[in-house]
Amino acid sequence: MTWQRFVQEAPELAAAVEARFRSAIHHVLATVRVDGSPRVSGTEVDFRDDGGLALGSMAGARKAEDLLRDPRFALHAHPGDGSMAGGDAKLAGRAVEVEHGGEHHLFQLEIGEAVLTSLHPDGDRLVIETWRPGQPVTRVERT
């Protein structure tokens, strides 16, 4: 469920998803509030030298409190200019705290699902590619 496993199992899709996340600094993180409703926050991600994917948070931030209580997350890459040129990338899974330095938290992201939605080169349909650990990439085209 690590980023590295995603890269190993679906290298082409992982490269496209990574490119989308690297194309902007700020992304949208969804966490689960105490009452079960979603909370949306801005965040940055870090592709680590060890092959992991991580995000940080200031100590006491609501998103950190949410993730410490319920590690489920959804992460949506910055949509860019809206042209779908690079696709629309989403990740979902669990965030595991790996460091707490008093003023900050560092969470390693365990990937349970990766989705890239893009416009077909013909421009007449959407292409939705999905990966889940241990499964082949699925591809659906919708007009």
C-alpha positions, 0 to 999 in steps of 0.5 A: 500500500506504499507509494513504491508498491503503486509504482511497482504494480502500475508504473505508467499510471503512477508516473502520470499521477505523480506528474499531476501532483508535482505540477502544483504545490497545493492540493486538497485533502479530505479527512473525517471529522469527529461527527463523520462528516468530511473536512477539506483542507489545503495541503502539500505532499512530499515524494520521499527519497525512500519511495514513500509519499508523505504530507505534513501538518502543524501540530494542533491543526484540525486535519492532523487531529482528524488523521490521528483519530481516523486515518482515512483520507482522500487527496485530490491534485490541484486541478490546474487550469481545468483543461484536463491536459494532465488529467485529474488525479486522486488518491485515497487510503490511510495516513500513518503518523511517522513523526511528531516534532512538537510543532508538526506531524508527518504522515506517511500515506498508504495508498488504497486507491489511485484514480486518473481521469483524463480526456481521450486524445480524440477529445470525445470521451473521458478515460478513467484509470483506477488502481488498487493494491494487488489488482490490475489497472482498470480503464473505463471510457465514458462519452 
